[in-house]
Amino acid sequence: MIRELDKDILKRLFISGAHHLDNHKQAVNDLNVFPVPDGDTGTNMSHTMLNAEKMLSEKECSTAGEVASVVANATLRGARGNSGVILSQIMRGFASALQNCEKIMPEDFVRALDMAAKTAYRAVMKPTEGTILTVIRSMAEAAERLDDDGDMCSLLEAVVQYGNIALDNTPKLLPVLKKAGVVDAGGKGLMLIFEGMMLSLIKDTWIERQENEEAVAAPLTVGVKETLQYTYCTEFIVKKSVAAASAEELKKEIAPRGDSVLVIDDEDVIKVHIHTNHPGMVLERGLSFGMLSDIKIDNLKEQQEENKAVQKEENKPAGVIAVAAGDGIADLFRELGADVVIHGGQTMNPSTEDILEAIENLCADTIFVLPNNGNIILAAEQAVSITEKNVQVIKTKTIPEGIAALMAFDGPKAAEAMAEAAAGVMTGLLTYAVRDTDMDGLQIKEGDFLSLANGSIVAAKAVEDEAMAALCDALVTDETYAVTLLYGEGETEESAKKYADRIAEKWPDAEVTVIYGGQPVYRFMVSVE
């Protein structure tokens, strides 16, 4: 029987919970409602909790209450995605109930669960049942009903049992979960944390983190201080020789030497982009595939320092921070006037700390943040709650909305105009299905091309051309005056132009533009105005 949790035991429980979640995060990612390759709830919650582990390893705590406080602060700043933000609020409430506790007794733990649930509910403007909120509330309510035998092990076991019952019930409360045949991903992530804590307490040992290939790193922020892993942005074109291998083979050879790799097969040439510390070696590999031309090597560290210097010298009336995934999209935001671009988006949400750091380093009287993803809005708003600067979040949920909002930016009083511009844009996405499912009457097979119009799946086709045609039919009308195609990594300019020509032929009054986005996950993004 364990009657109390001291600071060392509580620290072990939190870290074991973080490890247990991290070891099973892919199972949480797979609970994505839509069968598209952008499930990131497990990854976001894991990163949020691993930030707590990092802070606990750096700070000495004298009481259990201090341990809980460190976890609350770390998850607040390290929160990624909506699930990570709600998790941070759960930890915040949990810690607030324990701040004066040297050791935690069962009644303290029960009180902390109750405060965790209440704090999480207050943090969400419109709480939805059938989510992580339901799970934490059910755990808190069950804990209050339990007979107090003074044993922390039996208390935690019972809390986990009732939490899993609540998790299994989430599809009955949220129709979209029932349709997809999954439980709530955020709730599952929360239960993995508490299961890890329970197992660690009962077995009196640590749950170790399994080795995996994924690195826990903050997204690269252009224009604020960060540590660059690779110094040189290297671009060139290979004029294929007769015996040249494929672009895919070249990509496999150079990919281990850097990141942000893009290798595009374009008829007689191969276009290459990579961030690396050894541009000479990359060029040598390119030479083995053919003659080189249009070689361009930029020093990213020098650009970074120049950006810092400009920001320190100038105090602008207003500035803009945008979140973007894909080199082409990031370049577009900078060209349109964004002062800082945080590289992130679907599957790589920036943390509250990433956004906060960008805010603190931007010298402007008024700052606008464009999340450009519905799963980043809460983290951006949480950053605003921490800073003392005048910051407004324009709640852009897609890249096209963010582009429209930025084009409407004209100074410190532009918030309303930016929001209106974003609302006037429709967004289409073309991706692929990662599993078989039946959704809204559509029979979707793994590998199908999926057309998403304004967040809803409108078509699932075996052929990309058919999926793209269905997507355009769902968004473009005779009233449309502008269509922009952003093609992602793995797609070519030629295929984008092919689709653009078809749109122009079918809707001759619409101005059609093709832009390289380089975004992951989505083969094409379509902006319709």
C-alpha positions as a printed Julia matrix, in Angstrom:
529×3 Matrix{Float64}:
   0.0    0.0     0.0
   1.24   3.48   -0.93
  -0.38   6.21    1.15
   1.39   9.27   -0.3
   3.35  10.56   -3.28
   6.49  12.51   -2.48
   8.31  14.71   -4.98
  10.49  11.89   -6.32
   7.61   9.48   -6.85
   5.46  12.16   -8.52
   8.33  13.11  -10.81
   8.72   9.45  -11.77
   5.0    9.15  -12.45
   4.86  12.18  -14.74
   7.92  11.1   -16.72
   6.67   7.5   -16.97
   3.31   8.82  -18.19
   5.08  10.9   -20.83
   7.13   7.88  -21.95
   4.09   5.57  -22.08
   2.3    8.07  -24.31
   5.34   8.55  -26.52
   5.74   4.79  -26.92
   2.15   4.53  -28.2
   1.69   7.89  -29.92
   1.25   6.35  -33.37
  -1.78   4.44  -32.13
  -3.25   7.79  -31.08
  -2.35   9.37  -34.43
  -4.16   6.53  -36.18
  -7.42   7.53  -34.47
  -7.76  10.43  -36.9
 -11.43  10.87  -37.84
 -10.65  11.59  -41.49
  -8.67   8.8   -43.23
  -5.99  11.27  -44.37
  -2.25  11.21  -43.52
  -2.36  14.15  -41.11
  -3.14  12.5   -37.77
  -0.92  14.19  -35.21
  -2.79  14.17  -31.89
  -0.47  11.58  -30.36
   2.62  13.38  -31.59
   1.39  16.73  -30.3
   0.47  15.4   -26.85
   3.73  13.47  -26.64
   5.83  16.53  -27.48
   3.86  18.51  -24.91
   4.59  16.0   -22.15
   8.21  15.42  -23.15
   8.78  19.13  -22.66
   7.71  18.54  -19.05
  10.27  15.74  -18.76
  12.95  18.11  -20.03
  12.04  20.79  -17.48
  11.89  18.27  -14.63
  15.38  17.07  -15.48
  16.7   20.65  -15.36
  15.02  21.86  -12.16
  15.37  20.69   -8.57
  12.04  20.57   -6.72
  11.69  20.46   -2.95
   8.02  19.41   -2.79
   5.49  17.42   -4.79
   3.59  20.66   -5.37
   6.66  22.15   -7.05
   6.94  19.1    -9.32
   3.34  19.59  -10.44
   3.99  23.3   -10.96
   7.0   22.6   -13.2
   4.9   20.19  -15.28
   2.14  22.78  -15.62
   4.53  25.5   -16.77
   6.39  23.19  -19.15
   3.23  21.86  -20.8
   1.83  25.4   -21.05
   4.83  26.55  -23.06
   5.43  23.28  -24.88
   1.8   22.73  -25.89
   1.36  21.68  -29.53
  -1.98  21.47  -31.27
  -5.39  21.79  -29.69
  -4.94  18.52  -27.8
  -1.63  19.72  -26.36
  -3.17  23.01  -25.24
  -6.08  21.27  -23.5
  -3.61  18.84  -21.91
  -1.62  21.82  -20.61
  -4.77  23.23  -19.05
  -5.45  19.87  -17.37
  -1.94  19.99  -15.89
  -2.42  23.62  -14.91
  -5.56  22.8   -12.93
  -3.94  19.72  -11.43
  -0.98  21.78  -10.2
  -3.08  24.63   -8.85
  -4.73  22.25   -6.39
  -1.36  20.92   -5.2
   0.74  24.07   -4.92
   1.0   23.91   -1.12
   1.47  20.15   -0.87
   4.79  18.77    0.31
   3.45  15.27   -0.33
   0.25  14.17   -2.07
  -2.35  12.17   -0.19
  -5.32  10.43   -1.89
  -7.67  13.3    -1.0
  -5.2   15.76   -2.59
  -5.11  13.7    -5.78
  -8.92  13.64   -5.94
  -9.06  17.41   -5.45
  -6.41  17.9    -8.16
  -8.38  15.83  -10.68
 -11.47  17.91  -10.02
  -9.56  21.17  -10.53
  -7.91  19.72  -13.68
 -11.32  19.0   -15.23
 -12.77  22.38  -14.31
  -9.75  24.27  -15.65
  -9.83  22.37  -18.95
 -13.53  23.07  -19.46
 -13.04  26.78  -18.73
 -10.24  26.97  -21.29
 -12.5   25.92  -24.17
 -15.05  28.43  -25.43
 -17.54  25.77  -26.53
 -16.79  22.49  -24.71
 -17.72  19.4   -26.71
 -18.68  16.15  -25.0
 -17.15  12.97  -26.35
 -13.66  14.46  -26.21
 -10.7   14.59  -23.81
 -12.84  16.93  -21.68
 -15.41  14.2   -21.06
 -12.67  11.74  -20.14
 -10.96  13.96  -17.54
 -14.33  14.98  -16.04
 -15.43  11.35  -15.76
 -12.16  10.47  -14.04
 -12.6   13.33  -11.56
 -16.22  12.41  -10.81
 -15.33   8.74  -10.33
 -12.5    9.62   -7.96
 -14.88  11.59   -5.74
 -17.26   8.61   -5.5
 -14.6    6.08   -4.54
 -14.21   4.81   -0.99
 -11.04   6.28    0.48
  -8.95   3.35    1.73
  -5.83   5.5     1.81
  -4.07   3.6    -0.98
  -2.8    5.64   -3.93
  -2.38   2.49   -6.05
  -6.02   1.43   -5.8
  -7.14   5.03   -6.35
  -5.1    5.4    -9.53
  -6.19   1.98  -10.79
  -9.85   2.9   -10.33
  -9.41   6.3   -11.97
  -7.82   4.66  -15.01
 -10.59   2.07  -15.16
 -13.34   4.7   -15.16
 -11.38   6.86  -17.59
 -11.19   4.01  -20.09
 -14.92   3.4   -19.73
 -15.52   7.08  -20.53
 -13.13   6.84  -23.48
 -14.95   3.83  -24.91
 -18.19   5.8   -24.62
 -16.96   8.81  -26.64
 -18.35   7.52  -29.98
 -21.83   7.48  -28.43
 -21.49  11.17  -27.54
 -19.84  12.41  -30.72
 -21.42  11.18  -33.99
 -18.32  11.91  -36.08
 -16.36   9.39  -33.97
 -19.08   6.77  -34.4
 -19.07   7.25  -38.17
 -15.29   6.84  -38.3
 -15.35   3.89  -35.9
 -12.79   5.39  -33.51
 -12.62   6.73  -29.95
 -11.48  10.28  -29.24
  -7.75  10.62  -29.92
  -7.16  13.27  -27.24
  -8.94  11.15  -24.66
  -6.83   8.14  -25.64
  -3.65  10.19  -25.25
  -4.73  11.3   -21.79
  -5.46   7.72  -20.74
  -2.02   6.59  -21.91
  -0.47   9.2   -19.62
  -2.47   8.03  -16.61
  -1.91   4.37  -17.48
   1.82   5.03  -17.54
   1.59   6.75  -14.15
  -0.4    3.84  -12.73
   1.98   1.16  -14.04
   4.97   3.05  -12.7
   3.38   3.36   -9.26
   2.24  -0.25   -9.01
   5.51  -1.73  -10.31
   7.63   0.82   -8.42
   9.76   1.45  -11.48
  10.24   3.81  -14.42
   8.63   3.26  -17.8
  11.43   3.71  -20.29
  11.01   5.58  -23.53
  11.45   3.36  -26.56
  13.84   4.49  -29.24
  12.16   5.88  -32.34
  13.3    7.77  -35.4
  11.22  10.85  -34.76
  13.14  13.76  -33.29
  11.41  16.05  -30.83
  12.43  19.44  -32.18
  10.81  22.83  -32.52
   9.88  23.94  -36.02
  12.39  26.23  -37.7
  11.4   29.85  -37.3
  12.7   32.21  -39.94
  13.34  35.7   -38.66
  13.77  34.96  -34.95
  16.6   33.35  -33.06
  17.02  29.61  -33.41
  19.77  27.04  -33.94
  20.05  25.93  -37.53
  21.06  22.32  -38.06
  21.99  22.92  -41.7
  23.68  26.09  -42.92
  23.45  26.14  -46.72
  20.32  26.3   -48.86
  21.5   24.57  -52.03
  19.6   24.59  -55.31
  20.59  23.41  -58.78
  19.32  21.78  -61.97
  20.68  18.51  -63.38
  20.57  18.18  -67.15
  20.11  14.43  -67.43
  22.7   12.33  -69.23
  21.55   9.35  -71.28
  22.47   6.89  -68.52
  21.12   9.02  -65.71
  19.14   7.32  -62.98
  15.8    8.61  -61.73
  15.19  11.66  -59.59
  14.06   9.33  -56.83
  17.49   7.64  -56.79
  19.23  11.02  -56.59
  16.95  11.99  -53.71
  17.86   8.82  -51.81
  21.56   9.61  -52.19
  21.45  13.23  -51.01
  18.64  13.06  -48.42
  20.94  11.8   -45.59
  23.06  14.95  -46.0
  20.38  17.47  -45.04
  16.7   18.33  -44.74
  14.0   20.27  -46.63
  14.83  18.0   -49.55
  12.92  18.47  -52.79
  13.94  16.59  -55.96
  11.59  17.01  -58.92
  11.81  15.02  -62.17
  10.99  17.47  -64.96
  11.39  15.71  -68.35
  15.03  16.34  -69.37
  16.14  17.9   -66.09
  16.01  17.24  -62.35
  15.37  20.2   -60.03
  17.03  19.93  -56.62
  16.58  21.85  -53.36
  18.21  20.87  -50.03
  19.42  22.43  -46.78
  22.84  20.92  -46.03
  26.2   21.51  -44.38
  28.04  19.99  -47.35
  26.85  21.58  -50.61
  29.97  20.37  -52.41
  29.16  16.74  -51.69
  25.57  17.23  -52.83
  26.74  18.85  -56.06
  29.16  15.95  -56.64
  26.3   13.49  -56.4
  24.29  15.61  -58.79
  27.15  15.55  -61.3
  26.96  11.77  -61.47
  23.45  12.17  -62.9
  24.26  14.82  -65.5
  25.54  18.37  -66.13
  24.68  21.04  -63.54
  23.22  24.49  -64.13
  21.53  27.32  -62.2
  23.56  26.54  -59.08
  22.55  28.67  -56.08
  23.96  28.39  -52.55
  22.68  30.68  -49.77
  24.02  30.89  -46.22
  20.96  30.49  -43.99
  22.82  31.59  -40.86
  23.82  34.88  -42.47
  20.22  35.45  -43.55
  19.08  34.66  -40.03
  21.48  37.21  -38.51
  20.44  39.83  -41.04
  16.79  39.26  -40.12
  17.62  39.64  -36.42
  19.55  42.83  -37.07
  16.7   44.33  -39.06
  14.22  43.47  -36.33
  16.43  45.0   -33.63
  16.96  48.2   -35.6
  13.34  48.78  -36.59
  10.33  49.2   -34.35
   7.43  48.88  -36.75
   3.89  50.06  -36.07
   2.62  46.59  -36.96
   4.03  43.21  -37.92
   2.85  39.77  -38.96
   3.85  36.27  -37.88
   2.66  33.41  -40.09
   2.84  29.63  -39.73
   3.52  27.76  -42.96
   4.58  24.29  -44.11
   6.59  24.06  -47.31
   9.48  26.17  -48.57
   7.48  27.66  -51.41
   4.63  28.72  -49.14
   7.08  30.17  -46.6
   8.73  32.2   -49.37
   5.32  33.4   -50.53
   4.38  34.64  -47.06
   7.67  36.51  -46.76
   7.2   38.07  -50.21
   3.71  39.21  -49.2
   5.09  40.97  -46.11
   5.21  38.5   -43.22
   7.97  39.51  -40.82
   8.38  36.03  -39.36
   7.48  32.65  -40.79
   7.34  29.71  -38.4
   7.82  26.53  -40.38
   5.06  24.22  -39.26
   1.55  23.1   -40.02
  -0.19  19.77  -40.43
   1.68  16.96  -38.62
   4.26  19.45  -37.24
   2.36  21.97  -35.17
   4.55  24.62  -33.52
   4.38  24.85  -29.75
   3.11  27.75  -27.69
   6.77  28.47  -26.88
   7.69  28.63  -30.59
   4.97  31.19  -31.25
   5.78  33.11  -28.06
   9.45  33.33  -29.0
   8.53  34.73  -32.4
   6.29  37.32  -30.74
   8.95  38.38  -28.25
  11.59  38.79  -30.94
   9.48  40.82  -33.35
   9.84  44.57  -32.77
   6.38  45.89  -33.58
   3.79  47.81  -31.57
   0.97  45.57  -32.82
   1.52  41.98  -33.92
  -0.85  39.8   -35.93
  -0.48  36.01  -35.84
  -1.76  33.87  -38.71
  -1.95  30.21  -37.52
  -3.15  29.0   -40.94
  -4.32  25.74  -39.37
  -7.26  25.06  -37.08
  -5.06  22.92  -34.86
  -2.66  25.8   -34.14
  -5.15  28.51  -33.14
  -5.33  27.51  -29.45
  -1.53  27.42  -29.13
  -1.35  30.9   -30.69
  -4.0   32.21  -28.29
  -2.16  30.65  -25.38
   1.02  32.47  -26.44
  -0.96  35.74  -26.49
  -2.09  35.09  -22.91
   1.53  34.84  -21.79
   3.09  37.83  -23.57
   2.67  41.46  -22.51
   2.79  42.65  -26.12
  -0.24  43.76  -28.13
  -0.95  40.64  -30.18
  -4.03  39.61  -32.12
  -4.66  36.15  -33.55
  -6.44  36.16  -36.91
  -8.08  32.73  -36.82
  -6.99  31.51  -40.24
  -7.53  27.75  -40.57
  -5.86  27.17  -43.95
  -2.93  28.47  -45.97
  -5.21  30.13  -48.56
  -7.03  31.95  -45.75
  -3.7   33.12  -44.38
  -2.56  34.4   -47.77
  -5.8   36.34  -48.21
  -5.53  37.79  -44.71
  -1.93  38.88  -45.27
  -2.84  40.58  -48.54
  -5.4   42.65  -46.58
  -2.81  43.7   -43.97
  -2.15  47.43  -44.08
  -1.25  48.46  -40.54
  -2.11  48.15  -36.85
  -5.89  48.48  -37.41
  -6.15  45.78  -40.07
  -7.59  42.98  -37.92
 -11.17  43.26  -39.2
 -10.13  43.55  -42.83
  -7.78  40.56  -42.5
 -10.5   38.43  -40.92
 -12.99  39.4   -43.64
 -10.49  38.59  -46.38
  -9.8   35.18  -44.86
 -13.52  34.44  -44.63
 -13.94  35.19  -48.34
 -11.66  32.36  -49.45
 -12.61  28.73  -50.07
  -9.96  26.04  -49.64
  -9.57  22.76  -51.48
  -7.09  20.02  -50.59
  -6.02  16.95  -52.52
  -4.45  14.11  -50.55
  -4.8   10.33  -50.21
  -6.57   7.87  -47.92
  -4.59   5.93  -45.33
  -7.31   3.37  -44.56
 -10.56   1.9   -45.84
 -13.65   3.58  -44.44
 -17.2    4.64  -45.17
 -17.78   8.33  -44.55
 -20.85  10.37  -45.42
 -21.9    7.79  -48.01
 -18.46   7.64  -49.66
 -16.81   4.24  -49.92
 -13.15   5.11  -49.39
 -10.34   2.66  -50.06
  -6.79   2.94  -48.8
  -4.7    4.74  -51.43
  -7.65   6.6   -52.96
  -7.13  10.25  -53.84
  -9.29  12.35  -51.54
 -10.82  15.72  -52.39
 -11.53  17.96  -49.39
 -13.54  21.14  -49.95
 -13.68  23.52  -46.99
 -12.89  20.68  -44.6
 -15.34  18.1   -45.97
 -14.51  15.07  -48.11
 -16.38  15.49  -51.39
 -14.8   12.73  -53.47
 -12.63   9.62  -53.27
 -11.17   8.49  -56.59
  -8.63   5.91  -57.7
  -7.25   8.37  -60.27
  -5.75  11.75  -59.32
  -7.18  13.54  -62.36
 -10.71  12.52  -61.39
 -10.23  13.58  -57.79
  -8.88  16.97  -58.86
 -11.8   17.47  -61.25
 -14.27  16.65  -58.48
 -12.52  19.06  -56.13
 -12.7   21.92  -58.63
 -16.35  21.18  -59.41
 -17.11  21.46  -55.68
 -15.46  24.87  -55.33
 -15.26  26.74  -58.63
 -18.35  28.37  -60.17
 -19.1   30.86  -62.94
 -18.87  33.57  -60.24
 -15.28  32.64  -59.34
 -12.74  35.29  -60.29
  -9.47  33.8   -58.97
  -8.09  30.28  -58.49
  -4.61  29.56  -57.13
  -3.01  26.11  -57.27
  -0.26  25.44  -54.73
   1.51  22.21  -55.64
   3.23  20.22  -52.92
   6.31  18.08  -52.55
   6.39  15.24  -55.03
   4.22  17.06  -57.57
   5.55  18.88  -60.63
   4.89  22.27  -62.13
   3.78  20.54  -65.32
   1.02  18.6   -63.59
  -0.11  21.79  -61.82
  -0.21  23.67  -65.13
  -2.19  20.84  -66.67
  -4.88  21.26  -64.03
  -4.7   25.05  -64.32
  -5.34  24.83  -68.07
  -8.38  22.65  -67.48
  -9.77  25.11  -64.93
  -9.19  28.04  -67.27
 -10.9   26.19  -70.11
 -13.97  25.28  -68.05
 -14.22  28.63  -66.2
 -12.73  31.19  -68.61
 -13.6   34.19  -66.41
 -11.41  32.96  -63.56
  -7.76  34.02  -63.35
  -5.74  30.88  -62.6
  -2.3   31.02  -60.95
   0.17  28.19  -60.27
   2.62  28.49  -57.35
   5.14  26.05  -55.93
   4.17  25.4   -52.3
   6.3   22.4   -51.38
   3.82  21.48  -48.65
   3.75  17.94  -47.2
   0.62  15.78  -46.87
  -1.43  17.7   -49.46
  -0.48  17.18  -53.09
  -2.41  20.29  -54.06
  -3.94  23.19  -52.2
  -6.57  25.15  -54.11
  -7.54  28.69  -53.18
 -10.84  29.88  -54.69
 -12.16  33.44  -54.54
